[in-house]
Amino acid sequence: MSSTKRFGDHFKARRMALGKTLRQFCQENGLDPGNTSRLERGLLPPPQTREKLESYAGLLGLRRGSDEWYEFFDLAAAETGRIPEEILSDPELLDKLPILFRTLRGQRVPEDKLDELIRRLRRS
């Protein structure tokens, strides 16, 4: 949906895509406007519980399993310094994270290892 990098910016963009002001959105969904505003401005960190994130995702109209759904959860995890649950629950993929991290830092990774990582990521 958007190229925003921060969870709060993404949350706000999704809310606005629904055509809702902050107050409308909060009133319709029983949320505190002050806390929601702080979340959108990055003054509150994204929630860490799966249940709360799923609740917010539902309120924002994100379809479970869609790219937008995963982007929402990935932004929350990244901003709080966590690895998404889907990756943590896959031991084979988890073993490949050091290769990915080296690649992102610009360090040389053997081509066969990189190809294997790409294949695994595409299957996930």
KAGI-V834083 format. One record per residue. N is the residue number from 1. RES is the residue in three letters. SS is DSSP state (2 for helix, 1 for strand, 0 for the rest). Layout:
N:RES:SS
N:RES:SS
This chain:
1:MET:0
2:SER:0
3:SER:0
4:THR:0
5:LYS:0
6:ARG:0
7:PHE:2
8:GLY:2
9:ASP:2
10:HIS:2
11:PHE:2
12:LYS:2
13:ALA:2
14:ARG:2
15:ARG:2
16:MET:2
17:ALA:2
18:LEU:0
19:GLY:0
20:LYS:0
21:THR:0
22:LEU:2
23:ARG:2
24:GLN:2
25:PHE:2
26:CYS:2
27:GLN:2
28:GLU:2
29:ASN:2
30:GLY:0
31:LEU:0
32:ASP:0
33:PRO:2
34:GLY:2
35:ASN:2
36:THR:2
37:SER:2
38:ARG:2
39:LEU:2
40:GLU:2
41:ARG:0
42:GLY:0
43:LEU:0
44:LEU:0
45:PRO:0
46:PRO:0
47:PRO:0
48:GLN:0
49:THR:0
50:ARG:2
51:GLU:2
52:LYS:2
53:LEU:2
54:GLU:2
55:SER:2
56:TYR:2
57:ALA:2
58:GLY:2
59:LEU:2
60:LEU:0
61:GLY:0
62:LEU:0
63:ARG:0
64:ARG:0
65:GLY:0
66:SER:0
67:ASP:2
68:GLU:2
69:TRP:2
70:TYR:2
71:GLU:2
72:PHE:2
73:PHE:2
74:ASP:2
75:LEU:2
76:ALA:2
77:ALA:2
78:ALA:2
79:GLU:2
80:THR:0
81:GLY:0
82:ARG:0
83:ILE:0
84:PRO:0
85:GLU:2
86:GLU:2
87:ILE:2
88:LEU:2
89:SER:0
90:ASP:0
91:PRO:2
92:GLU:2
93:LEU:2
94:LEU:2
95:ASP:2
96:LYS:2
97:LEU:2
98:PRO:2
99:ILE:2
100:LEU:2
101:PHE:2
102:ARG:2
103:THR:2
104:LEU:2
105:ARG:0
106:GLY:0
107:GLN:0
108:ARG:0
109:VAL:0
110:PRO:0
111:GLU:2
112:ASP:2
113:LYS:2
114:LEU:2
115:ASP:2
116:GLU:2
117:LEU:2
118:ILE:2
119:ARG:2
120:ARG:2
121:LEU:2
122:ARG:2
123:ARG:2
124:SER:0
